[in-house]
Amino acid sequence: MKSWIRMIHQHALLLLLSTAVLVLPAGTVGATEQVNTTLFGVAIKGYDTVAYHTEGKAVKGSKKISHKWNDAKWYFVSEANRDLFVKDPERYAPQYGGY
């Protein structure tokens, strides 16, 4: 009887460890930093983060052309810039959450 209980415990432990191995890495894939926002949840004070890369300067975005990512609202000067951001936000988002 004790060997049967020991076998159940070993299988349960193996199942628990296997689940942890599968679940824990999945929680970190695509993990992103918290973004510095205004009181209204707008990232980088409403400036178009893609414009920093494409135009080399700070350009204020429009509320009408926005995208929500990483619990923040991101504003853009054009739909093209918004679409670039949507495809690869981590490329365009500021490092260290914009702090």
Summary of the structure (lengths in Angstrom):
residues: 99
radius of gyration: 22.1
end to end distance: 61.0
largest distance: 74.2
contacts: 246
relative contact order: 0.15
helix: 54%
strand: 18%
